[in-house]
Amino acid sequence: MVEPLTSSTVLLVLAGLVALAVAIVAIRIAIKLAIRIGIVAAVILAGLYTVGYLG
């Protein structure tokens, strides 16, 4: 019963699943960060435009 759990194929599949989970979490964090940076940039540009610095 322990033999199938210690085979290299099972460990390889588990390592692949872990890598996929880490990639998904990293992508979700990157998307959230990009959205926040975009909102901040839009606010800054709107402020500069309102002041007349850009136009």
Distance bins in CASP14 RR format, pairs under 12 A and 6 or more apart:
PFRMAT RR
TARGET T0000
AUTHOR 0000-0000-0000
RMODE 2
METHOD distances of the structure
MODEL  1
2 10 0 0 0 0 0 1 0 0 0 0 0
3 9 0 0 0 0 0 1 0 0 0 0 0
3 10 0 0 0 0 0 1 0 0 0 0 0
4 10 1 0 0 1 0 0 0 0 0 0 0
4 11 0 0 0 0 0 1 0 0 0 0 0
4 13 0 0 0 0 0 1 0 0 0 0 0
5 11 0 0 0 0 1 0 0 0 0 0 0
5 13 0 0 0 0 0 1 0 0 0 0 0
5 14 0 0 0 0 1 0 0 0 0 0 0
6 14 0 0 0 0 0 1 0 0 0 0 0
7 13 0 0 0 0 1 0 0 0 0 0 0
7 14 0 0 0 0 0 1 0 0 0 0 0
8 14 0 0 0 0 0 1 0 0 0 0 0
8 15 0 0 0 0 0 1 0 0 0 0 0
9 15 0 0 0 0 0 1 0 0 0 0 0
9 16 0 0 0 0 0 1 0 0 0 0 0
10 16 0 0 0 0 0 1 0 0 0 0 0
10 17 0 0 0 0 0 1 0 0 0 0 0
11 17 0 0 0 0 0 1 0 0 0 0 0
11 18 0 0 0 0 0 1 0 0 0 0 0
12 18 0 0 0 0 0 1 0 0 0 0 0
12 19 0 0 0 0 0 1 0 0 0 0 0
13 19 0 0 0 0 0 1 0 0 0 0 0
13 20 0 0 0 0 0 1 0 0 0 0 0
14 20 0 0 0 0 0 1 0 0 0 0 0
14 21 0 0 0 0 0 1 0 0 0 0 0
15 21 0 0 0 0 0 1 0 0 0 0 0
15 22 0 0 0 0 0 1 0 0 0 0 0
16 22 0 0 0 0 1 0 0 0 0 0 0
16 23 0 0 0 0 1 0 0 0 0 0 0
16 24 0 0 0 0 0 1 0 0 0 0 0
17 23 0 0 0 0 0 1 0 0 0 0 0
17 24 0 0 0 0 0 1 0 0 0 0 0
18 24 0 0 0 0 0 1 0 0 0 0 0
18 25 0 0 0 0 0 1 0 0 0 0 0
19 25 0 0 0 0 0 1 0 0 0 0 0
19 26 0 0 0 0 0 1 0 0 0 0 0
20 26 0 0 0 0 0 1 0 0 0 0 0
20 27 0 0 0 0 0 1 0 0 0 0 0
21 27 0 0 0 0 0 1 0 0 0 0 0
21 28 0 0 0 0 0 1 0 0 0 0 0
22 28 0 0 0 0 0 1 0 0 0 0 0
22 29 0 0 0 0 0 1 0 0 0 0 0
23 29 0 0 0 0 0 1 0 0 0 0 0
23 30 0 0 0 0 0 1 0 0 0 0 0
24 30 0 0 0 0 0 1 0 0 0 0 0
24 31 0 0 0 0 0 1 0 0 0 0 0
25 31 0 0 0 0 0 1 0 0 0 0 0
25 32 0 0 0 0 0 1 0 0 0 0 0
26 32 0 0 0 0 0 1 0 0 0 0 0
26 33 0 0 0 0 0 1 0 0 0 0 0
27 33 0 0 0 0 0 1 0 0 0 0 0
27 34 0 0 0 0 0 1 0 0 0 0 0
28 34 0 0 0 0 0 1 0 0 0 0 0
28 35 0 0 0 0 0 1 0 0 0 0 0
29 35 0 0 0 0 0 1 0 0 0 0 0
29 36 0 0 0 0 0 1 0 0 0 0 0
30 36 0 0 0 0 0 1 0 0 0 0 0
30 37 0 0 0 0 0 1 0 0 0 0 0
31 37 0 0 0 0 0 1 0 0 0 0 0
31 38 0 0 0 0 0 1 0 0 0 0 0
32 38 0 0 0 0 0 1 0 0 0 0 0
32 39 0 0 0 0 0 1 0 0 0 0 0
33 39 0 0 0 0 0 1 0 0 0 0 0
33 40 0 0 0 0 0 1 0 0 0 0 0
34 40 0 0 0 0 0 1 0 0 0 0 0
34 41 0 0 0 0 0 1 0 0 0 0 0
35 41 0 0 0 0 0 1 0 0 0 0 0
35 42 0 0 0 0 0 1 0 0 0 0 0
36 42 0 0 0 0 0 1 0 0 0 0 0
36 43 0 0 0 0 0 1 0 0 0 0 0
37 43 0 0 0 0 0 1 0 0 0 0 0
37 44 0 0 0 0 0 1 0 0 0 0 0
38 44 0 0 0 0 1 0 0 0 0 0 0
38 45 0 0 0 0 1 0 0 0 0 0 0
38 46 0 0 0 0 0 1 0 0 0 0 0
39 45 0 0 0 0 0 1 0 0 0 0 0
39 46 0 0 0 0 0 1 0 0 0 0 0
40 46 0 0 0 0 0 1 0 0 0 0 0
40 47 0 0 0 0 0 1 0 0 0 0 0
41 47 0 0 0 0 0 1 0 0 0 0 0
41 48 0 0 0 0 0 1 0 0 0 0 0
42 48 0 0 0 0 0 1 0 0 0 0 0
42 49 0 0 0 0 0 1 0 0 0 0 0
43 49 0 0 0 0 0 1 0 0 0 0 0
43 50 0 0 0 0 0 1 0 0 0 0 0
44 50 0 0 0 0 0 1 0 0 0 0 0
44 51 0 0 0 0 0 1 0 0 0 0 0
44 53 0 0 0 0 0 1 0 0 0 0 0
44 54 0 0 0 0 0 1 0 0 0 0 0
45 51 0 0 0 0 0 1 0 0 0 0 0
45 52 0 0 0 0 0 1 0 0 0 0 0
45 53 0 0 0 0 1 0 0 0 0 0 0
45 54 1 0 0 1 0 0 0 0 0 0 0
45 55 0 0 0 0 0 1 0 0 0 0 0
46 52 0 0 0 0 0 1 0 0 0 0 0
46 53 0 0 0 0 0 1 0 0 0 0 0
46 54 0 0 0 0 1 0 0 0 0 0 0
47 53 0 0 0 0 1 0 0 0 0 0 0
47 54 0 0 0 0 1 0 0 0 0 0 0
47 55 0 0 0 0 0 1 0 0 0 0 0
48 54 1 0 1 0 0 0 0 0 0 0 0
48 55 0 0 0 0 1 0 0 0 0 0 0
49 55 1 0 0 1 0 0 0 0 0 0 0
END
